[in-house]
């Protein structure tokens, strides 16, 4: 992937992560939230965070000391 493609993917993932965060907050505020759906959303959010971190790290050049 080129740097531009990585940056585009990062932006997409960040937006999805933010949207998922809002959805989790909204779902958790209802009287009896669906715990299974809530757990799945939280796992998805963690996977997105991991992918974002991996892509951010790929943008940092390796420096040989």
N, C-alpha and C positions, 0 to 999 in steps of 0.2 A: 504494500500500500504506500502511496505517496504521502507526503506530509499534509497536503491539502485534503486528501481523502480521510486521513486520520483525524484531522481537525473537524471535518464535516461530521464524521461518525461520533466524535466526542460531543459536539454540539447537540446532535440528535439524542444521544444517550443522556446528556445532562437534562434536556427538556423532559424526556420520558421519566427520569428519576424524580424531577420536581413534581411532575403531574401525579406520579405514583404516591409521592409523599402527601400531596393534598388529598388524594383519594383515601389514603390510609387514615388521615386525620378525620375526614368527613365520616368514614365508615365507623370509626371508633367512637364517634360522638352520638350515634343513634342508641336507642334504649337497649336493644339486644343485638349487637353486631354479630355477623356470621364469622365465628372464630376461625373456621377453616379458610374462608376467603381472605380474612385478615392475615393469617399466617402465610398463605401463598403470596400475597402482595408484598409482605415484608421480605420473604425469601427472594422474590423477583428484584426488589429494591437492592438487596445485598449483592445479587449477581451483577446488577447494573453497576454498582459501586466498584466491584472488583474489575469489571471490564474497563470502566473509566480509568481506574488507577493503572491498569496494564497499558492502556493506550497512552496515557500521560507519560508513563515511564519510557515508552518507546520513542517519545519525542526528545528525550534527554540523551544527548550524545554520550557514548562511552568514552571515558577519559582514562587513558593508560598512564598510571603514575610511574 
